[in-house]
Amino acid sequence: MEIWDPHDFWDWGGDGPWSRSPWNPSMNVNYRAGGTILREGWPHHPSHRPNPFFLAPEKGDAVLLEYQERFVARVLEETLEFPNVLYCIDNEARASPEWSLHWARFMRERAKEAGVELQLAEMWDPWDLRHELHRVTYEHPELFTFVEASQNNWSSGRVHYDRLIWLRGVLERSGRPRPMNNVKIYGAPRPREPAIPALNVDRFWRCIFAGCANARFHRPPTGIGLSPLSQAVIRAARTFASSFDIFSSEPRPDLVESPREAYCLAKPGEAYALYLPSGGRVRLKADCRGSVECLCLNPEGSSFTAREVRRVEEEVQLRAPSEATWLALVLPRA
């Protein structure tokens, strides 16, 4: 559940959601523009210049903040009784840290009064997870219990993966590791462009192989939603997870070498999983002696379609059945 969406607070071409919003001073009887920091018109895109609505805690607008807090408190009255709700303060936020910290503390206090442990994150707008705004989340583990990495999914290739690995390292070193979630995995190269299905699927698998806790296709037009292709990929992910313990493995990019992109999840000495976006040859530094079983799965299907056993010393050499996308399991055998 997202509490606020900044995209509801600006006017698209002079006739956007802000002009019709009940929060707009011209659309309610509780306050007027002159009595708050709000303006009746706001033509600026939220990623460029957020509406003053998102400055109420920072600017000390007591009138506006009172109504905001009453609104959030009312929402929580309806939802806190349900134990399966993940809360996110904003959708693609570029507000000041004071805004997010205020709501994190406010929501935690209300949850504490209700005797509920709140699962909370913030979704920041910058694509680069190293941006200073993202630090607000991972530097406050007492407030944010998981990390929303969705905007990283505008990146592609190795950059997309490496930034998730970087974030995972930051969270591990903090002493308070937390799940990395992806409620939106985009398929478009850039905003306002149509999705490219192969790109959406590629980002989905990289999120999994970077050790993320969840992966979800975004809606059309910038994602492929719950299309036949995404359903096939989800089935393949279920099949894959039934044969490999994803949640007790860890990303190990140091164990795999390939002239093409290749990604590895491993339980060293027990099981190794590979994601090969375009097939090819792979050298895997497997901690085993003797034989290994190699199984390959085409993500467009839902069953393993190739199997072989190789003798190894310090590494396993394998080649995907084709230059299509493949998953592989490498299982040491006695």
Kinemage of the C-alpha trace (Angstrom):
@kinemage 1
@onewidth
@group {chain A} dominant
@subgroup {mainchain}
@vectorlist {calphas} color= white
{ca met a 1} P 0.000 0.000 0.000
{ca glu a 2} L 1.370 3.370 -1.086
{ca ile a 3} L 0.134 6.333 0.948
{ca trp a 4} L 0.979 9.164 -1.450
{ca asp a 5} L 1.558 9.375 -5.214
{ca pro a 6} L 3.256 12.638 -6.297
{ca his a 7} L 1.849 12.127 -9.805
{ca asp a 8} L -1.592 12.965 -8.386
{ca phe a 9} L -0.363 16.410 -7.371
{ca trp a 10} L 0.410 18.179 -10.647
{ca asp a 11} L -1.531 19.354 -13.705
{ca trp a 12} L -0.904 17.650 -17.021
{ca gly a 13} L -1.316 20.341 -19.653
{ca gly a 14} L -3.378 22.480 -17.302
{ca asp a 15} L -6.045 19.843 -16.704
{ca gly a 16} L -4.381 17.194 -14.594
{ca pro a 17} L -5.240 15.467 -11.326
{ca trp a 18} L -4.172 18.393 -9.134
{ca ser a 19} L -6.882 20.626 -10.590
{ca arg a 20} L -9.465 18.049 -9.461
{ca ser a 21} L -7.819 16.882 -6.249
{ca pro a 22} L -9.710 17.260 -2.958
{ca trp a 23} L -6.404 18.448 -1.512
{ca asn a 24} L -6.405 21.441 -3.863
{ca pro a 25} L -7.441 24.598 -1.928
{ca ser a 26} L -10.022 25.365 -4.634
{ca met a 27} L -11.685 21.971 -4.178
{ca asn a 28} L -12.439 21.829 -0.449
{ca val a 29} L -13.897 23.998 2.323
{ca asn a 30} L -11.308 23.281 5.016
{ca tyr a 31} L -8.609 25.733 3.917
{ca arg a 32} L -7.728 28.235 1.216
{ca ala a 33} L -4.475 28.775 -0.652
{ca gly a 34} L -3.682 31.882 1.372
{ca gly a 35} L -3.824 29.908 4.614
{ca thr a 36} L -1.423 27.160 3.551
{ca ile a 37} L 1.697 26.708 1.428
{ca leu a 38} L -0.457 25.192 -1.342
{ca arg a 39} L -1.200 26.723 -4.721
{ca glu a 40} L -4.332 26.168 -6.794
{ca gly a 41} L -2.288 25.460 -9.911
{ca trp a 42} L 0.849 23.324 -10.156
{ca pro a 43} L 2.113 22.548 -13.686
{ca his a 44} L 5.467 21.047 -12.642
{ca his a 45} L 6.232 17.348 -13.030
{ca pro a 46} L 6.960 15.804 -9.604
{ca ser a 47} L 10.388 14.554 -10.672
{ca his a 48} L 11.398 18.140 -11.480
{ca arg a 49} L 9.635 20.178 -8.810
{ca pro a 50} L 7.396 18.507 -6.217
{ca asn a 51} L 4.159 20.178 -5.179
{ca pro a 52} L 4.464 22.235 -1.931
{ca phe a 53} L 2.048 19.648 -0.512
{ca phe a 54} L 5.176 17.556 0.167
{ca leu a 55} L 6.804 20.329 2.200
{ca ala a 56} L 4.241 20.544 4.993
{ca pro a 57} L 6.431 18.975 7.747
{ca glu a 58} L 9.547 20.861 6.639
{ca lys a 59} L 7.790 24.252 6.343
{ca gly a 60} L 5.714 23.769 9.474
{ca asp a 61} L 2.352 24.220 7.751
{ca ala a 62} L 0.225 23.221 10.737
{ca val a 63} L -3.093 23.565 8.894
{ca leu a 64} L -2.161 21.288 6.004
{ca leu a 65} L -0.220 18.860 8.177
{ca glu a 66} L -3.188 18.340 10.471
{ca tyr a 67} L -5.366 17.172 7.594
{ca gln a 68} L -2.577 15.024 6.170
{ca glu a 69} L -2.087 13.285 9.497
{ca arg a 70} L -5.810 12.746 9.952
{ca phe a 71} L -5.944 11.181 6.484
{ca val a 72} L -3.041 8.784 7.128
{ca ala a 73} L -4.401 7.881 10.560
{ca arg a 74} L -7.749 7.037 8.953
{ca val a 75} L -6.075 4.833 6.346
{ca leu a 76} L -4.204 2.953 9.066
{ca glu a 77} L -7.419 2.422 11.006
{ca glu a 78} L -8.633 0.348 8.059
{ca thr a 79} L -5.413 -1.547 7.283
{ca leu a 80} L -3.453 -2.241 10.466
{ca glu a 81} L -5.640 -5.202 11.385
{ca phe a 82} L -4.338 -7.060 8.317
{ca pro a 83} L -0.918 -8.716 8.846
{ca asn a 84} L -0.039 -9.073 5.160
{ca val a 85} L 0.229 -5.384 4.177
{ca leu a 86} L 3.559 -3.910 3.078
{ca tyr a 87} L 3.497 -0.108 3.348
{ca cys a 88} L 5.331 2.335 1.115
{ca ile a 89} L 5.136 6.049 1.852
{ca asp a 90} L 5.358 7.337 -1.728
{ca asn a 91} L 5.422 6.346 -5.361
{ca glu a 92} L 8.617 7.680 -6.987
{ca ala a 93} L 9.331 10.343 -4.395
{ca arg a 94} L 11.637 13.335 -4.840
{ca ala a 95} L 10.481 15.161 -1.751
{ca ser a 96} L 12.885 16.158 0.988
{ca pro a 97} L 14.070 13.535 3.502
{ca glu a 98} L 12.060 15.397 6.173
{ca trp a 99} L 8.839 14.416 4.406
{ca ser a 100} L 9.589 10.677 4.362
{ca leu a 101} L 11.044 10.618 7.865
{ca his a 102} L 7.998 12.426 9.253
{ca trp a 103} L 5.596 9.840 7.825
{ca ala a 104} L 7.770 6.900 8.773
{ca arg a 105} L 7.777 8.051 12.403
{ca phe a 106} L 4.088 8.968 12.351
{ca met a 107} L 3.046 5.593 10.910
{ca arg a 108} L 5.282 3.663 13.293
{ca glu a 109} L 3.805 5.468 16.268
{ca arg a 110} L 0.259 4.666 15.163
{ca ala a 111} L 1.204 1.033 14.560
{ca lys a 112} L 2.835 0.838 17.986
{ca glu a 113} L -0.347 2.163 19.607
{ca ala a 114} L -2.264 -0.596 17.799
{ca gly a 115} L 0.262 -3.251 18.822
{ca val a 116} L 1.280 -3.921 15.210
{ca glu a 117} L 4.739 -4.354 13.714
{ca leu a 118} L 4.784 -2.191 10.583
{ca gln a 119} L 6.594 -3.303 7.413
{ca leu a 120} L 7.574 -0.031 5.740
{ca ala a 121} L 9.662 1.314 2.861
{ca glu a 122} L 10.013 4.399 0.670
{ca met a 123} L 10.240 4.365 -3.138
{ca trp a 124} L 12.649 7.074 -4.234
{ca asp a 125} L 12.535 8.417 -7.789
{ca pro a 126} L 16.266 8.522 -8.714
{ca trp a 127} L 17.271 5.564 -10.868
{ca asp a 128} L 20.736 5.323 -9.344
{ca leu a 129} L 20.521 3.494 -6.003
{ca arg a 130} L 23.632 5.380 -4.895
{ca his a 131} L 21.743 8.708 -4.970
{ca glu a 132} L 21.657 10.506 -1.618
{ca leu a 133} L 17.869 10.167 -1.326
{ca his a 134} L 18.136 6.372 -1.204
{ca arg a 135} L 20.430 6.750 1.797
{ca val a 136} L 17.425 7.886 3.846
{ca thr a 137} L 16.062 4.345 3.613
{ca tyr a 138} L 19.148 2.260 4.224
{ca glu a 139} L 20.541 4.560 6.922
{ca his a 140} L 17.342 4.312 8.996
{ca pro a 141} L 16.757 0.595 9.685
{ca glu a 142} L 14.759 1.554 12.782
{ca leu a 143} L 12.122 3.043 10.460
{ca phe a 144} L 12.337 1.161 7.169
{ca thr a 145} L 12.151 -2.631 7.313
{ca phe a 146} L 12.614 -3.281 3.598
{ca val a 147} L 14.095 -1.423 0.630
{ca glu a 148} L 12.117 -0.645 -2.522
{ca ala a 149} L 14.492 -0.762 -5.507
{ca ser a 150} L 11.966 -0.360 -8.326
{ca gln a 151} L 13.476 2.701 -9.983
{ca asn a 152} L 16.724 0.820 -10.520
{ca asn a 153} L 14.713 -1.182 -13.045
{ca trp a 154} L 15.069 1.604 -15.586
{ca ser a 155} L 18.695 0.474 -15.846
{ca ser a 156} L 19.777 -2.440 -18.005
{ca gly a 157} L 22.577 -4.940 -18.407
{ca arg a 158} L 25.401 -5.159 -15.965
{ca val a 159} L 24.684 -1.692 -14.499
{ca his a 160} L 21.235 -2.868 -13.433
{ca tyr a 161} L 22.707 -5.903 -11.662
{ca asp a 162} L 25.802 -4.229 -10.218
{ca arg a 163} L 23.781 -1.514 -8.496
{ca leu a 164} L 21.608 -4.136 -6.793
{ca ile a 165} L 24.738 -5.959 -5.665
{ca trp a 166} L 26.112 -2.655 -4.368
{ca leu a 167} L 22.921 -2.009 -2.388
{ca arg a 168} L 22.955 -5.541 -1.015
{ca gly a 169} L 26.496 -4.948 0.225
{ca val a 170} L 25.505 -1.680 1.896
{ca leu a 171} L 22.653 -3.401 3.713
{ca glu a 172} L 24.860 -6.306 4.831
{ca arg a 173} L 27.572 -3.989 6.161
{ca ser a 174} L 24.987 -1.953 8.075
{ca gly a 175} L 24.441 -4.882 10.425
{ca arg a 176} L 20.700 -4.708 9.645
{ca pro a 177} L 20.229 -6.478 6.288
{ca arg a 178} L 16.736 -6.052 4.890
{ca pro a 179} L 14.784 -7.410 1.893
{ca met a 180} L 15.181 -5.650 -1.452
{ca asn a 181} L 11.819 -5.440 -3.225
{ca asn a 182} L 10.827 -4.629 -6.821
{ca val a 183} L 7.126 -3.861 -7.035
{ca lys a 184} L 7.715 -2.417 -10.525
{ca ile a 185} L 10.027 -3.987 -13.099
{ca tyr a 186} L 9.829 -1.895 -16.250
{ca gly a 187} L 10.140 -3.187 -19.777
{ca ala a 188} L 10.543 0.148 -21.531
{ca pro a 189} L 13.976 1.615 -22.275
{ca arg a 190} L 12.776 4.977 -20.934
{ca pro a 191} L 9.567 6.488 -19.469
{ca arg a 192} L 6.693 7.066 -21.887
{ca glu a 193} L 8.092 4.436 -24.270
{ca pro a 194} L 6.411 1.069 -24.884
{ca ala a 195} L 7.726 -2.044 -23.212
{ca ile a 196} L 10.124 -4.390 -24.957
{ca pro a 197} L 9.139 -7.848 -23.657
{ca ala a 198} L 12.648 -9.324 -23.764
{ca leu a 199} L 14.005 -6.347 -21.814
{ca asn a 200} L 11.304 -6.732 -19.149
{ca val a 201} L 12.039 -10.447 -18.750
{ca asp a 202} L 15.796 -9.832 -18.578
{ca arg a 203} L 15.391 -7.295 -15.772
{ca phe a 204} L 13.075 -9.719 -13.934
{ca trp a 205} L 15.683 -12.496 -13.862
{ca arg a 206} L 18.513 -10.155 -12.900
{ca cys a 207} L 16.512 -8.980 -9.878
{ca ile a 208} L 16.194 -12.597 -8.767
{ca phe a 209} L 19.858 -13.373 -9.360
{ca ala a 210} L 20.896 -10.254 -7.433
{ca gly a 211} L 19.179 -11.724 -4.370
{ca cys a 212} L 16.039 -9.585 -4.331
{ca ala a 213} L 13.131 -10.706 -2.171
{ca asn a 214} L 10.510 -10.172 -4.853
{ca ala a 215} L 10.144 -9.391 -8.543
{ca arg a 216} L 6.967 -8.117 -10.241
{ca phe a 217} L 6.289 -7.129 -13.832
{ca his a 218} L 4.987 -3.568 -14.184
{ca arg a 219} L 1.706 -2.800 -15.936
{ca pro a 220} L 1.487 -1.808 -19.632
{ca pro a 221} L 2.494 0.241 -21.467
{ca thr a 222} L 5.897 0.460 -19.719
{ca gly a 223} L 5.749 -3.185 -18.590
{ca ile a 224} L 4.276 -6.444 -19.861
{ca gly a 225} L 1.919 -6.903 -16.898
{ca leu a 226} L 0.325 -10.315 -16.499
{ca ser a 227} L 0.657 -11.195 -20.186
{ca pro a 228} L 1.015 -14.772 -21.490
{ca leu a 229} L 4.776 -14.217 -21.621
{ca ser a 230} L 5.043 -12.977 -18.035
{ca gln a 231} L 2.853 -15.877 -16.877
{ca ala a 232} L 5.209 -18.324 -18.597
{ca val a 233} L 8.212 -16.690 -16.959
{ca ile a 234} L 6.551 -16.781 -13.520
{ca arg a 235} L 5.806 -20.494 -14.011
{ca ala a 236} L 9.436 -21.048 -14.927
{ca ala a 237} L 10.541 -19.142 -11.833
{ca arg a 238} L 8.310 -21.369 -9.686
{ca thr a 239} L 9.764 -24.498 -11.295
{ca phe a 240} L 13.258 -23.149 -10.829
{ca ala a 241} L 12.648 -22.264 -7.167
{ca ser a 242} L 11.238 -25.732 -6.495
{ca ser a 243} L 14.587 -27.245 -7.543
{ca phe a 244} L 16.943 -24.641 -6.069
{ca asp a 245} L 16.748 -23.009 -2.643
{ca ile a 246} L 16.896 -19.367 -3.722
{ca phe a 247} L 16.332 -17.956 -0.251
{ca ser a 248} L 19.342 -19.605 1.368
{ca ser a 249} L 21.657 -18.840 -1.553
{ca glu a 250} L 23.563 -15.653 -2.272
{ca pro a 251} L 24.695 -13.800 -5.402
{ca arg a 252} L 28.225 -14.847 -6.347
{ca pro a 253} L 29.369 -12.940 -9.443
{ca asp a 254} L 32.953 -13.868 -8.508
{ca leu a 255} L 32.327 -17.550 -9.295
{ca val a 256} L 31.345 -17.238 -12.943
{ca glu a 257} L 33.305 -16.282 -16.059
{ca ser a 258} L 31.852 -15.941 -19.545
{ca pro a 259} L 32.448 -13.815 -22.661
{ca arg a 260} L 28.724 -13.031 -22.447
{ca glu a 261} L 26.540 -11.930 -19.549
{ca ala a 262} L 26.263 -14.613 -16.865
{ca tyr a 263} L 24.944 -14.390 -13.317
{ca cys a 264} L 25.269 -16.795 -10.410
{ca leu a 265} L 23.423 -17.671 -7.204
{ca ala a 266} L 25.191 -20.197 -5.008
{ca lys a 267} L 25.161 -22.345 -1.922
{ca pro a 268} L 28.858 -23.189 -2.279
{ca gly a 269} L 29.531 -26.876 -2.258
{ca glu a 270} L 25.811 -27.713 -2.424
{ca ala a 271} L 24.173 -26.065 -5.446
{ca tyr a 272} L 24.780 -23.351 -8.027
{ca ala a 273} L 22.311 -21.543 -10.283
{ca leu a 274} L 23.156 -19.601 -13.429
{ca tyr a 275} L 21.233 -17.084 -15.496
{ca leu a 276} L 22.498 -16.874 -19.077
{ca pro a 277} L 20.619 -14.144 -21.010
{ca ser a 278} L 22.048 -15.197 -24.376
{ca gly a 279} L 23.409 -18.691 -23.778
{ca gly a 280} L 27.078 -19.222 -24.455
{ca arg a 281} L 29.949 -20.932 -22.670
{ca val a 282} L 30.460 -20.536 -18.927
{ca arg a 283} L 33.207 -21.411 -16.500
{ca leu a 284} L 31.957 -21.901 -12.948
{ca lys a 285} L 34.301 -22.098 -9.979
{ca ala a 286} L 32.459 -24.842 -8.141
{ca asp a 287} L 33.639 -25.946 -4.712
{ca cys a 288} L 33.419 -29.664 -5.375
{ca arg a 289} L 35.422 -32.655 -6.470
{ca gly a 290} L 34.111 -35.472 -8.573
{ca ser a 291} L 30.931 -35.312 -10.665
{ca val a 292} L 28.250 -32.697 -11.025
{ca glu a 293} L 24.810 -32.786 -12.542
{ca cys a 294} L 23.946 -29.902 -14.879
{ca leu a 295} L 20.304 -29.159 -15.685
{ca cys a 296} L 19.119 -26.450 -18.073
{ca leu a 297} L 15.752 -24.722 -18.150
{ca asn a 298} L 14.423 -22.492 -20.909
{ca pro a 299} L 12.363 -19.821 -19.082
{ca glu a 300} L 9.685 -19.925 -21.773
{ca gly a 301} L 8.931 -23.483 -20.653
{ca ser a 302} L 8.375 -24.896 -17.207
{ca ser a 303} L 10.501 -28.029 -17.161
{ca phe a 304} L 14.170 -28.852 -17.375
{ca thr a 305} L 15.035 -29.803 -20.934
{ca ala a 306} L 18.709 -30.787 -20.860
{ca arg a 307} L 20.796 -32.831 -18.487
{ca glu a 308} L 24.426 -33.884 -18.368
{ca val a 309} L 27.032 -35.039 -15.863
{ca arg a 310} L 30.630 -33.819 -16.000
{ca arg a 311} L 33.780 -34.663 -14.108
{ca val a 312} L 35.408 -31.561 -12.601
{ca glu a 313} L 38.446 -30.527 -10.618
{ca glu a 314} L 38.312 -26.844 -9.690
{ca glu a 315} L 35.721 -25.612 -12.165
{ca val a 316} L 32.735 -26.659 -14.237
{ca gln a 317} L 32.653 -25.807 -17.910
{ca leu a 318} L 29.286 -25.838 -19.567
{ca arg a 319} L 27.576 -24.532 -22.647
{ca ala a 320} L 23.928 -23.568 -22.945
{ca pro a 321} L 21.880 -25.626 -25.440
{ca ser a 322} L 21.359 -22.545 -27.637
{ca glu a 323} L 21.896 -18.795 -27.748
{ca ala a 324} L 18.475 -18.189 -26.228
{ca thr a 325} L 17.906 -17.319 -22.561
{ca trp a 326} L 18.679 -20.230 -20.218
{ca leu a 327} L 18.784 -21.025 -16.529
{ca ala a 328} L 21.137 -23.727 -15.349
{ca leu a 329} L 21.508 -25.708 -12.146
{ca val a 330} L 24.842 -27.232 -11.220
{ca leu a 331} L 24.512 -29.850 -8.488
{ca pro a 332} L 27.607 -31.585 -7.054
{ca arg a 333} L 27.231 -35.351 -6.720
{ca ala a 334} L 29.202 -37.792 -4.614
